[in-house]
Amino acid sequence: MSTHNTTEIVVGGAVLAAAIAFGVYATQATGLSNSSAGYELGASFRSLEGVTVGTDVRLAGVKIGTVTGVDLNPESYRADTTFTVANKIQVPDDSAAVISSEGLLGGNFVEIMPGGSPFYFEAGDQIEDTQGAVSLISLLVKFVAGDGSGG
């Protein structure tokens, strides 16, 4: 009976450890952890399709932060977005924020297109130059509709 109880305790401990490890991984992967290793910036997009809280913010393909908030502005009908950027990354104040896609079947992310200004954004600043998501379906519809007009 002692061997049976010991086995149950060991297996139970392994399952509990795996559950804790999965919880820590899920929290970090979705951006739900409140990390103070960055500063917050904001941007307003015409279309934020495919971007939610926890989506990557990238510069030159490298993850530099995550989206922390998404709200609809009831006056401008634009998607007001907040995101964090790692403290070690200085973003020029003439940079643009663009919703980019990882490919035809990939997800979307926020891409920072750096400018050439010698001055940098500070915590709480807004990126004014933005470009929203481009809908693949609307592009296909325009292509199909425009295809019949050729001669």
N, C-alpha and C positions, 0 to 999 in steps of 0.2 A: 504494500500500500504506500510505503514511503517513496518508492521509485516512481509510482504513478503520479503522486502529488508534485514531486520535483519536476517531472516532465511538463506537467500542466503549468507550473509557475514559469519555467524557462520559455515555453511557447507563448504564454501570455505576455511575458516581458518583451519578447521579440516583436509581437504584434503591436504592443503599446509603443515601443521605440519606432517602429515603422510608421505608425500613425502620426506621431509627433514630428518625425522627419518630413513626412508628406505635408503636414500643416505648415511647417516653416518654409518649405519650398514653394508651396502655393501662395503664401503671403508675399514672398519676395518676387515671384514671377508675375503676379498680378499688380504689383505696385501698391499693395495695401499697407505695407509697413511704413510707418511715419519716420522716414529717414531725414535727418537734418543736414545731410551732406550736400545740400544744393540750395539755390535761390530760385524764387518763383518769378516767372514771366507770364504775360497774358497775350492773347491774340484773338481776333474776331474773324470768323470764316463765313463765307457764303454757304458752303456745304461742308459738313463734317462727316460725311458718309464713311462708315467703317472705322471711325475713331471713337474710343470710349476711354473711361478712366482706366489707367494702367497701360495704355498704348505707348510704345516707344517714341522717344524724341531722338532723332539722329542727326549727326553732322558728318558729312563725308562717309556715310554708311556705318558710323560708329555710334552706339547708343550713348547719349550724354544725359538722358533724363527720361521722365515719364509724365504722361498727362495726369493731372491731379483733379481736374474739375471741368465739367461741360454743362453749360446752361444756355437756354434760348433767351436772347434779348427780346422782350416783347415789343420794344419800340422800333428796332431796326430789323427784326426777324433774322438775325444772324446768330451763329453759334459762338458764344463767348467761351473761350477755352483758357484754362490756366495749366501750366506745366512747370516742372522743376528742371533746372539745369545744374549739373555738377559744379561745385564751387571752383574747381580748377580750370573750368572752361570759361573764357571770356568771349562773349558774343558781340561783334561790332554793332553799333546802334543803327546801322543802315541795312541790316540783314533782313531777309524775307523768311516767312514761315509758309511752307507748302505741304499740302496733303499729298503724299506719294504712295505708290503701290509697289508691293514686292514682286509683282508679276500678274499674269492673267488670273491665276487662282490664289495668289498670296493675299495677305491682309494689308491694310493701310497703316501708315505711320506718319508722324509729323517730321518733316525734314527742314532743318535750318539751312538756308542758303546764305553763307556769310558775305557781308559787304566788305568794303575797303576802308571804312572809317577808322580813325585812330581812337575814337571814343567808344565806350562799351555800355551795354545795357546794365542797369543796376536792378536789384530786387524790387519787384512790383511794377516794373516798366511794361509798356504795351508794345508789341511788334505791330506796326501799322501796315506794312507791306505783306499781304497774305494772298494765297491762292487756294481755293477750296478744292474738294475732290472732284474728279472728272468721272462721270458715270459711263461705264463701258457700254451699257445698254443704250443710252441716249446717243452715243457716238455711232453705234451700229445702226440705229434707226435713221439717223441723218445720212449715213452712207448708203443705206438701202433706198431711202427716199430720193436721194440725189442721183443715184445710179441710173434711173430710168430717163433722165433728162438729156443724157449724152447722145451724140449723133454719129 
